[in-house]
Amino acid sequence: MVAFCTAQVPEVDTASGRPYIVSECIQSPTLDQAVRRHGPLSGSDLHRLAVGTITALAAVHRAGVVHRDLKPSNVLLSPKGRA
């Protein structure tokens, strides 16, 4: 289980008659929402976002998690507005 940069998955059942995955619900604005509300990022805010996004992708890849659709509406920001 990856504890960094991903939603937690506390339970999975693939053996029963109805397979399921339980994942953590993350209440956070997306990058798309933040840009629509506050405009494009620039300067140090943009740099922090880029570094945070690259760090998250590296952690996800190291954990063997496959992401399918990296786009602003799928990037969740921390309460401080960072990826």
Backbone as CSV, one residue per row, in Angstrom:
resi,resn,N_x,N_y,N_z,CA_x,CA_y,CA_z,C_x,C_y,C_z
1,MET,0.841,-1.186,0.000,0.000,0.000,0.000,0.888,1.252,0.000
2,VAL,0.575,2.208,-0.826,1.320,3.463,-0.923,0.700,4.459,0.047
3,ALA,1.509,5.031,0.916,0.989,5.991,1.888,1.323,7.423,1.488
4,PHE,1.846,7.612,0.296,2.320,8.922,-0.121,1.772,9.244,-1.509
5,CYS,1.065,10.324,-1.631,0.605,10.837,-2.918,-0.533,10.052,-3.563
6,THR,-1.178,9.179,-2.853,-2.304,8.444,-3.422,-3.391,8.296,-2.367
7,ALA,-4.592,8.046,-2.817,-5.675,7.707,-1.892,-5.400,6.313,-1.340
8,GLN,-5.656,6.125,-0.075,-5.458,4.822,0.559,-6.549,3.849,0.118
9,VAL,-6.204,2.584,0.037,-7.147,1.519,-0.312,-7.150,0.543,0.868
10,PRO,-8.073,0.759,1.826,-8.053,-0.073,3.030,-8.637,-1.469,2.856
11,GLU,-9.403,-1.693,1.791,-10.025,-3.009,1.640,-10.280,-3.332,0.173
12,VAL,-10.003,-4.572,-0.179,-10.239,-5.083,-1.528,-10.745,-6.517,-1.396
13,ASP,-11.728,-6.867,-2.187,-12.209,-8.251,-2.228,-12.453,-8.623,-3.678
14,THR,-11.647,-9.536,-4.179,-11.822,-9.998,-5.557,-12.284,-11.456,-5.608
15,ALA,-12.412,-12.085,-4.447,-12.749,-13.510,-4.413,-14.244,-13.771,-4.261
16,SER,-14.975,-12.824,-3.757,-16.407,-13.052,-3.533,-17.186,-12.915,-4.834
17,GLY,-18.470,-13.143,-4.764,-19.329,-13.056,-5.941,-19.396,-11.664,-6.535
18,ARG,-19.143,-10.645,-5.727,-19.187,-9.263,-6.205,-17.897,-8.559,-5.756
19,PRO,-16.887,-8.513,-6.611,-15.614,-7.871,-6.242,-15.820,-6.386,-5.948
20,TYR,-15.003,-5.856,-5.044,-15.091,-4.428,-4.719,-13.753,-3.888,-4.244
21,ILE,-13.642,-2.585,-4.310,-12.486,-1.841,-3.792,-13.028,-0.712,-2.937
22,VAL,-12.496,-0.560,-1.745,-12.841,0.559,-0.869,-11.642,1.490,-0.870
23,SER,-11.843,2.735,-1.294,-10.740,3.690,-1.298,-11.109,4.921,-0.473
24,GLU,-10.076,5.581,-0.021,-10.217,6.797,0.773,-10.848,7.898,-0.082
25,CYS,-11.753,8.654,0.514,-12.342,9.817,-0.153,-11.524,11.046,0.245
26,ILE,-10.975,11.731,-0.711,-10.138,12.896,-0.431,-10.912,14.155,-0.785
27,GLN,-11.170,14.959,0.206,-11.870,16.225,0.015,-10.830,17.311,-0.240
28,SER,-10.623,17.633,-1.489,-9.591,18.587,-1.854,-9.930,19.188,-3.211
29,PRO,-9.565,20.451,-3.418,-9.808,21.028,-4.749,-8.862,20.423,-5.775
30,THR,-9.314,20.379,-7.018,-8.446,19.932,-8.103,-7.661,21.121,-8.641
31,LEU,-6.624,20.829,-9.389,-5.855,21.888,-10.047,-6.761,22.679,-10.983
32,ASP,-7.633,22.000,-11.698,-8.572,22.658,-12.609,-9.449,23.664,-11.850
33,GLN,-10.013,23.253,-10.717,-10.858,24.153,-9.921,-10.067,25.359,-9.425
34,ALA,-8.856,25.118,-8.960,-8.032,26.215,-8.424,-7.691,27.234,-9.508
35,VAL,-7.360,26.761,-10.710,-7.016,27.675,-11.803,-8.251,28.448,-12.252
36,ARG,-9.394,27.796,-12.289,-10.628,28.504,-12.664,-10.978,29.586,-11.643
37,ARG,-10.752,29.309,-10.376,-11.070,30.280,-9.317,-10.062,31.411,-9.202
38,HIS,-8.759,31.045,-9.308,-7.711,32.016,-8.987,-6.813,32.395,-10.153
39,GLY,-7.017,31.775,-11.308,-6.170,32.061,-12.458,-4.945,31.163,-12.495
40,PRO,-4.193,31.245,-13.584,-3.011,30.398,-13.764,-1.961,30.631,-12.674
41,LEU,-1.239,29.582,-12.362,-0.141,29.687,-11.404,1.078,30.263,-12.106
42,SER,1.922,30.908,-11.342,3.168,31.428,-11.893,4.216,31.472,-10.791
43,GLY,5.437,31.739,-11.181,6.523,31.899,-10.223,6.700,30.709,-9.296
44,SER,6.898,30.988,-8.004,7.172,29.925,-7.041,5.978,28.988,-6.847
45,ASP,4.746,29.482,-7.022,3.579,28.605,-6.912,3.596,27.541,-8.020
46,LEU,3.922,27.964,-9.227,4.003,27.034,-10.348,5.153,26.047,-10.149
47,HIS,6.277,26.534,-9.659,7.435,25.674,-9.409,7.103,24.620,-8.358
48,ARG,6.441,25.004,-7.252,6.046,24.047,-6.208,5.093,22.998,-6.767
49,LEU,4.146,23.441,-7.597,3.204,22.504,-8.199,3.944,21.498,-9.093
50,ALA,4.864,21.980,-9.899,5.618,21.092,-10.801,6.430,20.076,-10.003
51,VAL,7.135,20.529,-8.983,7.950,19.624,-8.162,7.055,18.630,-7.418
52,GLY,5.941,19.104,-6.878,5.010,18.221,-6.173,4.405,17.180,-7.090
53,THR,4.050,17.581,-8.303,3.461,16.650,-9.263,4.473,15.597,-9.700
54,ILE,5.687,16.019,-9.973,6.739,15.075,-10.370,7.044,14.109,-9.226
55,THR,7.105,14.623,-8.013,7.349,13.776,-6.838,6.236,12.742,-6.676
56,ALA,4.997,13.187,-6.837,3.853,12.274,-6.715,3.899,11.197,-7.793
57,LEU,4.176,11.579,-9.038,4.249,10.595,-10.118,5.363,9.579,-9.879
58,ALA,6.507,10.049,-9.412,7.617,9.133,-9.125,7.230,8.149,-8.024
59,ALA,6.562,8.626,-6.968,6.135,7.747,-5.873,5.114,6.728,-6.353
60,VAL,4.179,7.165,-7.165,3.150,6.271,-7.691,3.786,5.202,-8.582
61,HIS,4.714,5.606,-9.441,5.366,4.642,-10.321,6.209,3.652,-9.534
62,ARG,6.937,4.134,-8.514,7.742,3.233,-7.683,6.880,2.192,-6.991
63,ALA,5.660,2.568,-6.635,4.755,1.648,-5.949,4.073,0.679,-6.911
64,GLY,4.278,0.875,-8.201,3.664,-0.011,-9.186,2.214,0.323,-9.497
65,VAL,1.781,1.503,-9.109,0.410,1.932,-9.387,0.364,2.498,-10.806
66,VAL,-0.655,2.142,-11.546,-0.801,2.626,-12.915,-1.819,3.759,-12.927
67,HIS,-1.417,4.908,-13.416,-2.366,6.016,-13.584,-2.750,6.045,-15.052
68,ARG,-3.963,6.438,-15.300,-4.442,6.405,-16.681,-4.662,7.787,-17.269
69,ASP,-4.922,8.759,-16.462,-5.429,10.007,-17.012,-4.927,11.203,-16.206
70,LEU,-3.706,11.633,-16.470,-3.149,12.779,-15.762,-3.603,14.050,-16.466
71,LYS,-4.474,14.794,-15.787,-4.970,16.066,-16.315,-5.357,16.940,-15.123
72,PRO,-5.515,18.250,-15.327,-5.787,19.166,-14.211,-6.985,18.769,-13.346
73,SER,-7.998,18.163,-13.922,-9.166,17.794,-13.117,-8.915,16.538,-12.280
74,ASN,-7.782,15.858,-12.498,-7.434,14.677,-11.712,-6.259,14.910,-10.764
75,VAL,-5.740,16.129,-10.725,-4.651,16.465,-9.806,-5.280,17.132,-8.587
76,LEU,-5.169,16.480,-7.426,-5.718,17.051,-6.196,-4.670,17.884,-5.503
77,LEU,-5.075,19.042,-5.014,-4.167,19.941,-4.324,-4.276,19.758,-2.818
78,SER,-3.193,19.965,-2.130,-3.213,19.922,-0.673,-3.923,21.171,-0.163
79,PRO,-4.232,21.227,1.137,-4.874,22.447,1.662,-4.078,23.723,1.404
80,LYS,-2.773,23.596,1.166,-1.938,24.766,0.870,-1.852,25.044,-0.617
81,GLY,-2.621,24.299,-1.427,-2.647,24.546,-2.862,-1.511,23.909,-3.621
82,ARG,-0.955,22.848,-3.073,0.152,22.161,-3.745,-0.283,20.760,-4.114
83,ALA,0.306,20.236,-5.187,-0.009,18.864,-5.619,0.509,17.872,-4.615
